[in-house]
Amino acid sequence: VGFPPQQFQDMSQNVHTIPDRSVQYTGGLYYQPIRHHWCYQQNQGDVEIWRPFSVLDSMNLEVSNSRCVQESSNNVIIQTNGGRFDVNVGSRLRTPVYWSSDPVPVRRCSWFFKREGDNRYIPYDENFAAQLENEYKKAMETGGWHRRLEFPGNVVIVMHNANVIVQFPATATPDEWGNVSGDQMRPRVVKRGVEDFATIEHGEREEVDHLVLIVPGIEDMFNNKVDDLRTHALTLLNSHFTQAFQSKSVNRVEFLPVVWTQALQDGTLGLKEQVGSITLPS
């Protein structure tokens, strides 16, 4: 996921003195069903990146997903990201509204692993995450931790306790206690839920006061920064016009790109290469 990891919360997130109806008592601890959060894929080159939808977008997607399941419908469309993108909840695809681009996958996320190198969290696919949640529930109900779980594809998960869960690489062979020899690769940290991720935004307002169309110059054609402009404008509204923004006497500024470079895909042989050859490196 495209946000840095924060300190894991302690066991108190799973301990409740007054359980609600969805919480099941397990003899000392309470099992609370996972709260799913929706994410979309936004790769950087060949690097797989997953970014979280805002809290409001994720809630809308979750409600619509329940409706899809109840109605057996695969064609429910929900607007996200301030109305700039449509999400087909059934097919799990996110498509831009105001310009053309390939759709990207979205995922209903609950379990993550931390990737080595950049320490980003990557969500497990939904079916595998459901299996992990089922095993986690069993451990909470029985107190049976220090469990070594084997899954297809030579995936090994070790649940030491509710807060320490790791995945061993396919080449590693942990013993029944989850230990591996020193010459094998380090295990991945496995994370349940997004409660302690710090950079999930609440959501954008629907009301827009100003629309700015961005026509990038040739030097920017392969590195569009429209999202950064939108973020900076929102930051300035919050910091310099706090009272007016909170009272909704002023609303946000929308920035949309005019992606003229799509004209380079018109089939003219060598056109894109010719323009690329005269594009400045910065």
N, C-alpha and C positions, 0 to 999 in steps of 0.2 A: 504494500500500500504506500502511496506517495506521501507518507508523513513519518517523522522519526519516532522511534520507540521511546516511551516514557517508562518511568519506574513502575514495575508491576504492583498492582494493589495487593494488600495482604488478604488473608483468608476471610476477613470480615465481609467481603463482598458476597460471600456464600453463606453467611451466618445472619439470621434474622430472628429477633425476639418475638415479633408478631407476624407470622406468615400470612400472605394473601392466598386467594383460592388456587392460584397456579403453583404454589410452593408445596413440596412434599417433604414431610419430616422423615429423616433417615437415621434417627438414633444419635443425635449429637450435632449433626449438620443438617442444613436444609438444602435440598436440590431445587434450584430455580431454573426454569427453562431458559435457553439462550435467547437473547434479543438480537435478531438478525439486523445487519446493516448492509445496504446495497453499495456496490462499488463498480466503477467502469475502468476498462483497460485503456491506458494512454501511454503507449510505448515511446521510449526515447531511442531512436535508431533500432538496434537489435536487443535493447535492454527491456525486459518486461516490467512495466510499471502499472500498478493498480491504484486508483485514486478514489476516495470516498465521496459519495453524493452528500449533499448537505443533509442535516437532520430532517428538515421538512420534506425534501425530495425523497429521502429514504422511507419516511413514514407513508408518503403517498404511494410509493412503489409497493410497499408491504401490504397496504390495504388493497391495492389493485391486484396483487398476486393472489391474495385470499379469494378475491372475486373470480379470478381466472380459474382457480382450482374448483370453486363451487359450481361455476357455470360451464366448466370444461371448455373455456374459450382460450384461444391462442392469438388473439388479435386485439388486445387491449393496449391502447397508446396513451402514454402519460407524458406531459411536458415536464422537463427538468431544466436546471441551470438557467433560471430566469426566462424560460421559454425558448431558449436557443437550440435545444435538443429535444427530440422525441425518443422515448424508450418504448419499444415493443416488449411488453412484460412477458408474453408467452415465448417469443423467440429469443429473449435476452439480448437484444441489440439496441444500440444507441446511435441515432442518426441526426446530423445537423439539419436545422430547418431553413436557414437563410443562405446556405452555400452547399455545394456538392462535395461530398467526401465519403469514403468507404465507411460503412457502419462498423462499430467496435463492440466487442462483447461486454455485457454487464453480468454481474453475479450477485446473488443473494448470499452474503458472507456471514460466517460465524466462527470459523477456525482459521488460523493463520500460522505460517512458519516464517522465521526470520532468515532472510537470504544472507549468505556470507558475502563479504566484500563491501556492500553499501548499507547493510543492516536494515534494509527495507522489509516490511512485512508483506508477504504474498498470500492471498487467500487460497485455501484448498478449494477444489471443485465441490459443488453442492452435495453430491452423493457421498464423497469421502468424508466431508465435514459432518454429514448426518451419522455416519458410522462412528466417528470420533465422539460425537455428542452422546450416542447410545452407550458407548463404553464408559464415558465419563459419568453418566447417570448410574450405571451399574456400580462403579467404584464408590460413588457418593452413598448409594443405598446400602452397600455391604461393608464399606470401609476397607475394601480390598485394593489397596494401592500397591506400589512397586510391581506393577503389572507390565509384562512384555507382550505387546500385541503385534502380530504379523499380518500384513495385508498383501494382496496381489501386487506383483511388480517388485517384490523383495523390499517393501517398505516396512520398517520396524519403528513402532512408537512405544516409548516407555513412559508410563504414568507413575511418577514417584509419589506425588501428592497433588492436591487440587491446584497448586500454584507452580509446580515444577513438572513440566511435561516436555519431552524432547523427541526428535525424530533422528534416527541414525541413517547415514548415507547407505545406499544400496550395497556398497563395498564393505561396510562395517558389519561385524558379527558380535553384537553384545551378548553377554551371558544372561542367565535368568534374572540377575540383579540389575541389568542395564549397564554393566561396565564393559568397556572395550580396552584393548591394549593400546599403549601409548603411540604406536606408529600408525594408527588408523585415524581417519578424519574426525574432526570434532562434530558432535551432534548439533542439530538445528534446534533453536528455541521454538517451542510451539505455544501459541497464544490463543486463548478462548475469549471471544467477544472483543468489543472495541471501547469498553467503558472508560479505559484510561488512556486512550489516544487523545492528544491535546489539540489537534489541528482540524477537527471536523467543524465546518461552519454551520451556523444555524439555518441559513437559507436566504435567498434573495427576494426582495419585494417584487410584486407584480407591477406596481406603479412605476412608471418611468417618466421623468420630466424632460430629459434631453436625449437625443439620439445622435451619435457621432459615427459617421461612416469613415473607416480607415482604408485608404488606398495606399498600400505599401509601395515604396520605391523598388527599383530593380535589385538594390543591394539587400533588401529585406524579403525577397520573394520566397526564400526557402527557410525563413526564420521569423515567423509571424509572432509579434509580441502583443497582440490585442488583449489577451487575457490579463497581461501585466498592467496595461493601461486601465482596464476596468477595475482591477483590484486596488490600484493606487488611488483612483477616483473615489472608491468607496471608503478607503482609509481616510482620505481628506475630509469627506463628509462627516465621518464619525468623530474626527479629531478637531475640526475647525468649525463645524456647524452642528454640534452635538444636539443642542436643544431643538433646533428646527428639524433635524433629521428624525429625532426620536418622537417628536410631536406630529410627524408626517406632513409638516407644512412645506417641506422639500423632500423630493424623492431621488432615486438613484439616476445615474447617467449610464445609458447603454452604449456600448461600443461594438460595432459589427464590422467585420472585414469585407472588403470588396475583393474577392479572390480572382483577380484578373488573370492570374497565371494559369487558370484552368483552360484558357484559350490556347495554351501551348499544347494541349492534348487533342487538338482538332484533326490530327492525322497527318499534318504536313511533315514530310520526312526530314528529320534533322533539325526541326525548329527549336525544340527544347534544348538540344545540345548547343545550338548556335547562341541562344540567349545565355546559357550557362557559361559559355566560354568568355563572355564579356561581363560576368557578374563579379563584383569586387569581393574579396575574401572577408571584408568586415565593413 
